[in-house]
Amino acid sequence: MENELKHELFKLHPMLKKITNKDTIFWENTKWMKKAKTDLFSMEEVDDAEETLKRFSSYLKVAFPELEESDGFIESSIQAIPNMKVALEKEFGTSIAGQFILKCDYALPISGSIKARGGIYEVLKHAERLAIANSLLKKEDDYAVLATEKLRAFFQQYTIAVGSTGNLGLSIGIMGKKLGFNVVVHMSSDAKEWKKALLREKGATVIEYEADYSVAVENGRKEAEQDPMCHFIDDENSKDLFSGYAVAAKRLKVQFEKANILVDEAHPLFVYLPCGVGGGPGGVAYGLREIFGEHVHIFFAEPVASPCMTIGLMTDLHDEISVEDIGLDNKTEADGLAVGRASKFVGKVMETYISGCYTVKDEELFTSLGLAMESEGLFLEPSAHAGMFGPIQLMKNGQSYLEKHNLADKMEHATHLIWATGGSMVPQEMREEYLKKA
């Protein structure tokens, strides 16, 4: 980025100085609208995704017996975490009004992270498309037929490729290999060794890069373009991924109704979503705003070294600005969030949907990791703890947001939903290493 443009940006957006210094920030999105809107995506695509996942439920029960109990649905529970709330209040010297609820995507079946939503959905949709086009499947069929050797042999002709920091690669590798596809995962330098090892164990090809996430995606995309039998799952631009994530909002509505958790003018909902390139949190945020409207307030959480979505939205430059452009190194222990350049598609969709973004230091992630273990016996990987820091940031630095939206006097009846994005598949020795750091 040219110095002149950089100078101009810093003048227009004084908060960039704090971001460059790796200070934590709370940024309020002034483009937020009561009736959020976008021309780039629609709820019809989410409804289609939900129907597709229903059709696959009989196959998923056969392929993954652990889904028998949920009737072939890949879903996570919600859980009250009052002790964690008390522990955070004490640690950060801040009183937080409202109840703490955890969305347990860290325990999602099959691949143990939020990526089990979008990643697995896109693999299933691609398989359905191929099987129908080749007269091997009709939408009225029992999809358990996909578990037969005949179908597996058919899918073996095809390859699925993806660029990933870790969890997306895991979800696609596990699902793709189960169906019979060849799978190639292009992994960035910050991807954890255990994730690469697990993918290889499942039979996926892992290509490693010294560079960061953007390079892994770019190379994966280029390589896939050379092969007509290869489908590239594009974390930066895929509407299928986005749709799979957005289905979560429809299911959350049902869970809230069963748990008698109200979301209305008198009972605001605050949601804190860890953010990397933006697809997972973007899809969830889109669905939540479409369902709960102006009564849900969504904040994306990013590491101080990698706040790509924050700077993309703040400057309106989206994917035209990277964290390196403003002097950051994109190095963080939160491997899933180590992304230097945000998705333009997601950034543009989110312009009127999300309430803001905040950043968190790696040491705060580890503090939270230790507190969750002590207070709730709960283990999440470091990146998933970015959400835990949200209510602290809101209470300490978001008072003007609360006042502007007439929320200050409603906080006693608020729900803080922390979206726990990953962690159940972390090996025991890695858990112990994280807990030592905590």
N, C-alpha and C positions, 0 to 999 in steps of 0.2 A: 504494500500500500504506500502510495506517494506521501511524503512528509506533509505536503500542503493539505491534502485531504484529511490526513490523520489529525493535523492541527485543528482543522475546521470541525471535525467530529468531536474532539475533546472540548472545544469551545461551546458547541451546541449541546453536548451531553456531559456536564461536569462530573456525573457519577462514574464515567469511564476512568477517571483518575484513581478513584478508590478501587475499581475493579483491577486496574493495572498493578496497584500496590498489593493485591491479594487480600484486601480488607473484605469482610463479609458485607453484602449489601442487601437491601430490600427494595425492589423496583416495582412501582405501581404502573400498570398498563392503562394509560389514559384513553386508549381506543376501545376499552371494554364497553359493551352495550348490553342493555337490559334484554333486548331481543337480538342475540348474536346471530349473524348471518354470513353465509359464504356461498359462492357460485361453484366452488371447486369440488363439492362433495354433498351427498344427500343421505337422509335416514333410510331411503329405499335400499341403499347399498348395505346398510347395517342389518336391515330386515332380511335381505338375501343371505347375508353371512350367517345369521341365526338359523335360517331354514336349512342351509347347507350343513351346518354342524349337527342339526337334528337328524338329517339323512344319514350322516356318518356314525351316529351313536351305536348302531348295531355292530359295525365294523370295529369301532374303538373298544367295545367290550370284549371282543374276541382277541384283538391284538394286544390289549393291555388289561389283563384280568382285574387289576386294581380299580378299574373304572366300573366294575359290575355294580358296586354299591351306589354310584351316582347315575346309574342307567346310561353310561356312555357319555356323560357330560364332563368336560374339563372345567372345573369350577373350584373356587376357594371360598372358605368361610369368612365371616366377620367376627371379630372378638373384641370385647371391652378390655382395655389395658389401664385401669385406674392407678395401679401401683407405679407404672412407668410415668404417668402424668405427675404424680407426687415427686418421683425421683428427679424428673427434669426441672420442675419448679424449684426444688431445693438446690440442684446443681447450678442453675442459671439465675437464681434469685428473682424469679418472675412468677407472679400468680397468673394462672391460665383459667379463665372461666369456660365452662362447657365440658362435655364428656369426650374422652379419647376412645376412638374405635380403630382397630387395625384391620385393614383389608389384607388377607393372608395369601397374597400371590406368591410369597416365598415358598409356599407349600403346594403350589399347583401340581397336579399329577403329571407324569411323563417327564417334564424337564425342569420342574422346580423354580420357575420364574415367570414373570409377566409375559415373557416371550412365548410361553406355551399358548398364549391366546392368538396373537397375530401370526407368528411363525408357523405354528401347526396348521392354522386355518388356511394359509396360503398354499402349503404343501398339499393339503386335502383338496382344495379347490382345483389345483393344477392336475392332480390325479384324476379327479372327476371329469374334468374337461377332456383329458386324453382318452380315458376309458369310454366316454360317450361318443367322442369323435370316431373311435375305432370300433363302434358297435359292440363293445364288451360290457356295457352298463346302460341302464335306463334309470331315470330319476325315480321311477316307481319301484325299482328293484330293492331287495334286501341287500344293503351295502356290505353285509358280512362276506359276500362273494369276493370282496377285495382282499380277503385274507388267504385266498386259494393260491396254490403254486402257479396256476395258469396266469393269474393277474400279476403275481410277483415277477414272473418271467417276462411278461409284457413290459412292466415298468423298468426292468433292467436295461432296456435299450436306451433309456433316457437318463439325463443328468440334471441335478438341481445344484445351483451354485449360489453362494452368498458371501458377503464381506461382513465381518463381525468382530466386536471386542470380546465376545464370549457367549453370553446367554442366548442370543438369537441363533448363533451357529449351533449351539447345543439342541435347541428345540427343532431346528430344521434337520440336523444330522440324525437325531433319534427317530423322528417321524419319517423322514425320507428313506432311511435305511430299512425301517420296519415295513414300508410298502414295497421295497425292492429297488428303489432308485439308486443310481450312483450319486454320491453327494461330495461336493468339493467346497470346503470352507476356507476362505481367505481371512487369516487372523492377523490383527494388528499387534504391534510389539508389546502393548500393555495387557494382552489377553493372558489369563492365568494358565500356568502349566497344566494344572489338573483338568482344566476344561479341554485343552488340546488332547491330553492323554485319553480322556473319556470318549471324545469324538473318534479318535483312532481305534479305540477298543470296540466301538460300535460299527466300525468299518468305513467311516468317512475318510476322505483324503483331506489332510490339513496342510495348507500352504502358509508359511510364516513370513512376516515382513518385519524388517527393522523399523520401518516407518509407522505412522499412526493409522487410525481407523480410515480416514479419507483415502489413503493410498491403497489400503486393502480392498475397499469397495471399488475404487476406480479400476484396479487391476482385475478384480473379479468380473466386473461388468465387461471390460474389453475382451477378456478370455472367452466369456460366454457368448459374446457376439459372433465369434468365429465358428461356433458349433450350433448348427440348426436343431440338434437334439437336446440342447441345454436350455433350461429355464433359469434365469437369474432373478433371485429375490432381492429386490432393490430397497434396502432399508431407508434410503433417502427419498424415494418417490412412489413407493407402492401403495395403491389404494386398497389392495387386498389385505395387506398387513394392517393398515389403518382400520379397515372394516372389522377385522377379527378382534382388535383391541376394543373397538367401540361397543361390541356386543356385551362387554362387561357391565356397562351402565344399565342395560335393560335388566340384567340379572341382579345387579345391586338393588335396584328399585324393589324387586320382589323380596330380597333379603331384608331390606329396611322395613317393608310392610310386615313381614313375619315377626321382626324384632320390635315392632311398635316404635321405630325411630321416625319421627316426623321431620319433613323438610318443607317449610313454608315461610311466610314472611316473619312469623314469630320464632321460628326454629331454623336459623340459617345453617347451612352445611359448608364447612371449609375442607377442601381436599388438597393434600400435599403429595405431589408426584415427582419422584426423581426423574431427571431428564438427561438423556444423552443426545442423540441426533434428533429425537423428538417424536418418532412414530408411536411408541407405546403410550407415553403420557398424552400425546396429541389425540390419539384415537379415543382413549378413555375420557379425556376432557370434552371432546366433541359430543360423545354420547351423553355424558352427564348434563351438559348445558342444554341439550335438546330435550332431555327428560325433566330436569328440575328447574330449568329456566334461570331467572335472575336470583333464585334463592340459593344457588350453589356458587361458591367463590373458590376458584382453582388457582393454585400456585405451583409453579415448576421449581424444582430444587436442583441446583447445579454446584459442582465443586468450584472453589475459588480459582483453580487453574484452568478450568474448562467451561466457562459460562457462555457457550456458543449461542444457545437460544436466547439468552438474556440480551446479548449485544446485537443479535440479529433483529430482534423485535424492537429494541430500544432505538436503534439507528435506522430502522426500515430497510436495512441492506440485506437481511436474511442470509442467504448462502454466499453473498458477495463480500462478506467480512469473516475473518477467522480469528480465533483467540491469539494466534501467533502475530497477526497484524497489529495488535495492540500491546505486544510484548510479553504475552503469557506463554508458558511452556507446555501446557496441556498434559502435565504429569500429575497423576493422582492415584491414590490407592483404590479409589472407586472405579474399578476397571470398566464397568458397563457405562460409565458416564464420561469416559475419557475421549471426548469428541471435540474436535477443534472448529468444525463448521456445521451449522444446523441445516436441517432439511428445509429447502425453500417451500416445498409443497405444504409441509406442516406449519411452518412459520406464517405463511399467507392465510391458511385456514384459521389459525389461532388468533389472528389480529383482534377480533372482537369478542373472542370466547374466554380467554384466561384473564384473571385479575392481576397477575403479576408474576415475578420470579424473585428468588432469593438465592444467595450463595452460602456455602458452608465449608469450613476448613476440614482437612483430613483428620486433624486431632479431635475435632468435635464429633466426627463420625465414630471414632474409636471410643470416645467418652460415652456416647449413646449406646454403642455396642456392649460396653461393660455394664451400663445401667440397666439395659433390657434383660441381660442375663441375671443380674442380681435381683431385680424387682419382679420380673415376670417369668424367669427361666426360659427366655426367648432368645433364639439365635437367628440373626439375619446377617447377610454379607454386608460389608461396609457401605456399598453404594445404596443399599436399601434404607440405611439410616439417615440419608439426606432428608427423607420425609419427616422424620421425628423432630427435626430442628425447626419445622415450619411454624408451629404454634408459638414457639419462643420468639421467632422473628416477627410474627404478626403482632404479638403483645408488646414487644420492645420498640418496633419500628413501623408498625402498620396502623397506628392510631388515627392518622389522617384518613386512611382508607376506610376504617370503621366508621368514622364520623361522617365522611362524605356519603356513605351508603346507608346511613341511619341504622348502623348495626351495634353501636357502642352499648346501648341499653338492652340488647337482645342476647348478649353473649352467655348469660347464665343458662340459656336454653339452646345453645349452639352445640353442634357435633363437629369435632375435629376428626376427619378420616385420614389416617396415615396409610398410604398405599405402600405396603411392604413388598418390594419388587423381586427379591430373590434371596436364596440362602440355604434351602433344605438339602441341596445336593453337594454342598461344600464338604470335602472329606474331613474326617476327624482331626488329622494332624494340622490341617490348615485352620480349622476352627480354634485349635489350641494356640496356634501362632497369633491369630487375630486377638484372642482373649488376653494373651500376654501383652500385646501392644495396648490393649484397653486399660 
